[in-house]
Amino acid sequence: MKIINIDSNGIELPVVVPDSILVFAPHPDDELLSTGGTILKYKNWGSKIYVVVVSSGLGGYSKDEYQNKIREIRKKELDKSTRLLCVDKTIFLEFDEIEPSRKYVKMFTEIIRDLRPTIILAPHPFDAHRTHRNTALIAREAVYHSQGRAYGGAGKEWIPFGYYFYETLSCKFINVETGHKIIVCDISDYWAKKMEIFEEVYKSQLEMLERVKTWAISSAKMSGEMGRVKWGEPFIPDTEFVNLKIILI
């Protein structure tokens, strides 16, 4: 599907809009913090949005009194976040821990084959956070297997039209030496809504909000500078197993 987009120079550009976007999020809030503007933008343009949240985020409490109820808190926050983002399908796996093993690779592979997403967004394999990094490694291997017949894939093979790494607080692209180019998605029209949702939804993160907000603002500003727009979300395309056919703009 194609629509017409007006770029920052006022020029009309033909844009290929993916039928669907799948986001692998290590924790509740990663879907919003790292890709929220892109989700809002492409949902508005007609893409279906799928979010797979891997863990319950049991370490995401800032006060001891939150510890015993953090799982339920984060689940409710995720439900509200994905509702406000108008996500079409949310899969909350709720694992306490996840590691690159056959069990999880098979699960991710089956999710990709079932949803058949046009674009996949996932963390970077160099992410310093263990759950982020393991999610990245599993998702990347699952993309490799989804194209073949492993794990009962005969007749179910699926190759997405783009696979992108997204930036997180624990993996700033300025520190990632991969030789890959960064693509900036212009979220200028969606930035305010993204932050409004975060401040409304993730109340369990309030004590950590300033640090997170500082990163989100600095990343969006820096990415915007790179993309010659006001606010941006950065992505690195991974083309080793997926030929890049659709560019996020």
Buried (B, 14 or more C-beta within 10 A) or exposed (E): EEEEBEEEEEEEEEBBBBBBBBBBBBBBBBBBBBBBBBBBBBBEEEBBBBBBBBBBBBEBBEEEEBEEEBBEBBBBBBBBBBEBBEBBEBBBBBBEEBEBEEEBBBBBBBBBBEBBBBBBBBBBBBBEBBBBBBBBBBBBBBBBBBBEEBBEBEEBEBBBBBBBBBBBBBBBBEEBEEEBEBBBBBBBBBBEBBBEBBEEBBEBBEEBBEEBBEBBEEBBBBBBEBBEBBBBBBBBBBEEBBEBEBBBB
